[in-house]
Amino acid sequence: MTKEIRRLSFIVICMFLALFVSTSVIQVVQAQALTGDERNKRTLYDSYDVRRGPIIAGGEQIARSTATNDTYRYQRVYDDSEIWAGITGWFNPALNSATGIEQSMTQELSGLAPTSFLARLNQIVTGKEARGSSIELTLDPDIQRVAYEALTSQGYDGAVVVSDPKTGRILALVSTPGYDANAVASHDGTAANAAANEYAAAEGDPLRNKAIDQLYQPGSTFKLVVAAAALASGDYTMDSTFDNTATYTPKGTTREIGNAPYGTCGGSSSDKVTLADAIKYSCNVPMAQLAIALGDDAIREQAEKFGFNSSFDLPLSTTASTIGTDLDAGQTARLGFGQNQITATPLQVNMYTAAIANGGVEMNPLLVDQVVGDDLSVQKKFEPSEYGTPIDADVAKDVTEMMVSSVAGGAASNARIEGVDVAGKTGTAENGEGDPYTLWFTGFAPADDPEVAVTVMVADGGGQGQSGDGNSIAAPIAKKVMEAVLAQ
């Protein structure tokens, strides 16, 4: 009898230990993953009883909670929402939906993250109102507004990314057209659904953040990557020359490549053109020749060092920029000026521009500064970090020199700022036959000690179809933004 009792006791102890280990794994090891799982409705239900923390940019609350008398207790309110909605997203318990920072950092905003445990425990013990943590962004409200107004004042659909090259901190992240998150956050489910459906069907796709979640042909802004690949190979310098012809047809192909505007590079009568002048005047023919000579593998390798084929967690999710493989001669030639088998987000273009500005060191993009508890304690701090060193300092210096020349007296002249050396590159990307161009400018200032890197993308030709170009439409927007940053 005693033997059976001991055996049964041993089995009970083993079962208890198994249960203890299992619950410990769930409550400790898997807690964060389970809390963040969108299928875990308990997290959402728990958040109803909490006044969600604000989302803050430069000391301004751009998203906050106010008390209500309905089932959900608190209503999210978004100030100047059309400017910020691409970042904040919305939170709506009535629809069981959230997007943007509201979704990606919902645990912190609800006070349910592991870092919020002590603050939540203190609220329970003291009987204080349950409050979530604040999310403090890197964004500068003044710069965000300047960039937004520069796009919307002309009715442009597009995006602007502004960053500090030395840290990767994002100072502005604009996507137009915007939308009113308050309409989709309404606790009137019918009205909120109608608003969401209206925005989803609206022209310009306002619910998509074009800066980080939409791919475009980068056009001539990609010439910077091709030039970097050439200089990094050791086989080319800024003075390397190419045939200066008005057109070029790669061997084995029948599709002709021409400069824009049509003619020789920079209108020169010389038989040869240097790499420096090809960048300065943004000439397609010499860059196509260079791409053929380098080969698509070398260009792809350089692009991937800059971040192509990778996504980034801001913590907003981003779409990976792409570059094709096993390209034929015609496709490789067009890679030389950012067309055909390549797509990029404005964020990615800004990242490789900032890397050039930062002496070849590329920083990870940083959108959140810190998470702060209701007691003002810093629960989590986000520090700048390096993504890598895609080019060395000498290559970055040479590419910068060519970009400065482009702004001073070349294809990017509309970005000039009096008394400041600006480094820049325009892009006018062709799409389908008859489709409007995608217009670009990317650059940084001051060139010798960069404080800011700015990338502007204007979709749908800026309303001018195939008549506009990057210098006439995108460069002036970048100029306004750079001036605003430098004036601070």
N, C-alpha and C positions, 0 to 999 in steps of 0.2 A: 504493500500500500504506500509506504514511504517512498519507494522507488518511483511509483506512478506520479505521486505528488511532485517529486523533484523534476521529473520529466515534463509534467504539465507546466510547472513554474518556469522551467527553462524556455519552453515554447512561448509562454506569455511574455517573458522578458525579451525574447528575440523579436516578437511581434511589436512590443512597445518600442524597442530600439529602432526597428524598421520604420514605424510610424513617425518617431521623433526625427529620424534622418530625412524622411520624405517631406515632412512639413517644414523642416529647417531649410531644405533645398528650395522649396517653393517660396517661403517667406523671406529668405535672405539672398540666395544665389540667383533665383529666377524672378525676384520681386520686380526689378526695374523693367525687365522684358515683358512680364505679364501686365504690368501697369500701363506700359506703352502700347500694348497690343490693341489695335482698333476694334477687335472683336470682344474685348473685355468691357462690357457695358457698365460694370460696377464702378470703374474709374470715372465714367461720365456721370453716373448717378451720384457718386460721392461729391463730385465737383459742384453739383447744384447747391450744396449746403455751404459752399465756400465762396467768399467774395474774391474772385480771381484777381491776381495782382495786375498792375498796369504794365503796359509796354511803353518804354520811355526812350525818347531820342533827344539828346542834347538838353536834358532837363524838362522836356515837354512830354506830357502824357498823351500819346497818340491813340491809346486804347485803354479803357478803364471800365469799372463796373459800378452800376448804380442800383440801389435797392428797388424792388418792385413788390406788388401785392399778388403776383401770380404764382403758379406752381414752382417756377424755377428760381424765385427769390431775387435773382440779380440779372440785370440786362447789361450786355456789353455795349459800350458807346465808343464810336470812333470819330475823332476830330479830324477835320480836313481829309476825310477818308479817301477821296479820289487820288490824293497825292501819296498816301501811305498804304492803300489797300493791297497792292501787290506784295507787300512785306508782311503786314499784320494778318492778312486774310480775315476770316470771321470765325466766331464761335456762336453756335446756335443749338442749345439743348432741345428746343422744340423739334428741330429737324434731325437731331443726333448727328450734327455735322460740324466740322471745323477744317480750316485751311490755313496756310501760311504759318507764321510764328505761333498762332493760336493752336495749331495742330502739332507742330514739331516740338514745342516746349510746353505742352498742356500740363504735364506733370508738375513742372516748376510753377506755372501760373496758378495751378490748383492747390499748391502746397503739398503735393503727394510724392514729390521726388525724394529719393533717399537723403539728399542734402538738406531737405526741409524738415527732417524728422524731429529735431530738437525744437524748432520753432513751433511745429504743430503740437508737440507734447506740451510746450509751455502754454499754448492757447487753451488746451484742454484743462490743464491744471488750474490756470488762473481764471478760467471761464470767459476769456476774451472771445470776441467774434472771430470765427475761423477765416483767415485771410491767406491768400496765396502769395507767392514771391513776385517781385518786380523783375522784369527783363529789361536791362539797359543796353541799348543798341549803340553801335559805333557811329551811326548816321548823324550828320550835321543838318539840323532842320533848315538853316539858311541856304546851304548848298543844295539840299534836296528841292527846295522851292524854286531856286534859280533854274535848276536843270529842268524841273517839271514845266515851269512857265515858258522856258525857251522853246520847248517842244510844242506845248499846247497853244501858245500865242499864234503859232502859224498853222495850227490844226494838224500837226504831224502825228502819225502813228510811229512809235519807235521806242528807243531805250537809251538811257545814259547810265554809265557806270563810272564812278569817281572813287579813286583810292589813294592811299598814302603808300608810295612804292617801297618805303623802308620797312613798313610794318604789315602791310596787307589789309589794314583797316579800311573798310568800305565807308566812304563819307556820304555817298549818295547812290541810290539804286532805284532808278525811275523807269517805269513802263507806262506807255500811253497807248490808247485811252485808258483812264482809270475807271473805277466804279465805286459806288457807295456801299461799303460793307454794312452800314446800318440797316439798309433795306433787306439784306439777306440774313442779318442777325435778329430780325424781329421775331418775337415769340408768337406772333400770329403766323402759324405755319403756312396757311394758304397764301398769305401775302408774301412771305419769305420765299416760298417755292416759285411763285410767279416772278418775283424779282430775279431769282437765280436763273430761271429759264430765259428770261428776257436778256440778261447779260450774256448767257451762253450762246444765244442766237445773234447777238449784236455784231455789227460790222467792227472790225478791228480787234476782235477777240479780247475784250477787256479783262476776262478772268485769267488769262495767261500772262505770267510775268515774262515779258520778252527779253529781259536782261539776262535771265538765267535758264529759261525753260523753252526757248525757241531757237532753232538752228537756221542760219542764213549763210549764203555764199559770202565769204569775207572779202572777196575782190582783192584790190591792190594792197590792203592792209597786210595781207599774207606775204607780200614781197619782203617784209621785214624778216620773216622766218626763213625764207629762201636765201636771202642775203646772209643771214646769220649762219645757215648751214654751209654756204660757200666759204665764208671767212673762216669758220671753224675747221674746215677740211684742210686748211693750210695751202691749198692749191690756188687760192684767189685772194686778191686784195681789192681795195676800193678802186684801184687804177687798172684792174683787169679789164680788157676790152672785148667787145662783141661786134658783129657786123651791124652797121647802122642802116638797116633797110626799112622801108615803109611797111613791108609785109614779110611774113615768114611762114613757110609751109614745111613742117617737120617731115623728114624722110619717111616714106611708107604711108603717108596720109595725104588727103586731098583738101582738107579744111584749112583755109588760110587764116593766119593770125595777123592782126593789125594793131597799131598804136591808137591811143585815143588822146587827142584828136588825130585823125588820119595823117600820116606823113612820117618823116624820120623822127627819131627821138629828140625832143626839144627843138625841132625845126632845123637841126644842124645839117650842114652840107658835108660834114666829115664822113669818111667811110667807116669809121669806128666810133663806138660809144663806150664810155667807162661804166662800171657798176655804179659808181657814185652818181653819175648823171642819170642812169636808169632809175635809181631811187628818187633823185631830185625831181625829175620830170614825170615819174610814174609811167615808164614806157614798158609796154607788154612784150614787144619783139625781143629785146635783149634778155629779159627775164625768162622768156620761153626758151631761148637758146641755152641759158644757164641751167634751167631745170632739166633739160635733156642731157646736158653734160654731167650734172650731178647724179641724175637718176632718181626715181621716185622713192627708193629705199632710204637714201640719205636724207631726203626732205622729210619723209615720214618719221625717221628716227629723231630728227631735230624737233619736229612738231610734237612728238610724244614727250620729249624732254620738257617742253613747255606746258604739257598737260592735256594734249589732244588724246582722245580715247579714254579719258578719265573723268569721273564726276567728283564734285566737291560738296561737302556738307557744311552749310553756312551757319546754322543748321537747316535752313531751307534746302530742299533737294535741288540739284542742278542736273541739266541734261548734258551728257558728254559730247564734246565736239568730235567730229569724225574726219578721217582722211582715208582715202581708198587704198586698196592693195592691188598688186599685179596689174599696174596700169600700162596701157599701150603708149606709143610715142605721142599721140595727139593729146591723150589725157594727162600725161606727164608734163607736156609743154604748157598746158593750161593751168596746171598746178603752180607754175611759176608766177602766175598773177591771180591766184586764189579763186579759180573757177572750176566748175565741173565736179570732180570727185572730192570735194572738200566742203564741210560745213562747220560753222562755229557760232557759239553764243557770244554776245557782247562781253560777258564776263571773261570768257577765255581770251578774247582779243585784248581786253584790258590787262589780263594777267601777263601775257607775253610782252606787252608794252611796258608794264611796270618792272618786269625783270630786266629789260634793257636799261631802263632808268636807274635801276638799283645795282648797276655794275655787273649784271649777269646773275644775281641771286634772286630767285623767285620766291615770294612769300605766299603762304596759304591765305586765301581770302577770309577775312574776319568780319563778321556782322554783329556779333554779340560781345559786349565788353564784360558784363558780369550779371550774376543773379543775386538779388538782394532780398533778404527776408523782411518781414513786417517790422522786426525790431532793428532794422537797418544794418544787420550783420551781413557781410559778404559771404554767401553760401557757395558760390563758385565763380572763379575768375578765369577768363579766357585770355591766354597770352599769345602774342605773335609767334608764328612758327614758320620755318623754312619748308617750302615744297621741294626745292632742289636748286642746283646751279646749272641751268641748261646751256649757258655760254660763259666763257671766261671774260674777265674785265676788259681785255684788249678788244675782243669782238664787240662787246657792248659799247665801248667807246667809239669804234668805227661806225657802227650802225647809228649811234646817236648823232655823230657828225653829219651823216647823210640825211638824217631826219631834220636836223637844224637847217641844212641847206634847202630842203624841200619847202620849209615854212618861210625862210628868208627870201627866197626868190624862185621857188618852183611851184609844184602842183598843189601845195597846201598853204598858199600865201594868205588865205583869208583867216588863218589862225594867228597871224602876227599880233604881238602885243608890244606896244612901244616901251622900250627900255628893258625888255625881257627876251632872252633867247628861248624860243619855244622849239621843241623837237616834235615833229608830227608826220603823219602819213595819212593820205586820203585813200578812199576806195569807192569805186562805182561799179558795183557787181551786176552783171547781166543775169537774168533769169530765163524763163522760157521765151520763145519767140513772141514778140509783141508785148511781153509782160513788163511792168514797170521795174526800174532798177532798184537795187538796195544801196543806199548811200551811207558812207562811213567817214569818220575821222577818228584817229587814235593818236595820242601824243602825251607829252608831259612838259612841265615847266617848274622852275627854271632849268634849262638843259644841263647846266654844270652842277647843280645841287637840287635835284627834283623834290618838290614838296607835294606834287599832285600829278596823278595820271588820269586822263579823261578819255573815255571811249564813247562815241556817239554813233548810233545806228538809226537811220530814218528809213522806214519801210515804205513800200508802194511808191517809190520815186518822189516822195514828198508832195504827191499830188501832181507832179509834172511828167508822169509816165517815164519816157526815156530821154527827156530833155534836161533834167537836172543832173548834177554831179556832186561828189562828196565835198569838193572845195566850196561850191556856192551855197550848199544847204547844211551839211553837217559841220564843217569847220567853224562857221560863225557861232554855232551853239556851243562848241567846245571852248571857243575863245571866251564867251560870257562866263562859263563855269570856271575856267582857270583864273580869270580876272577876279571873280568872287572869292575864290580860295586864297589867292595871293594878297587880296586886300584885307584879309582878317588879321 
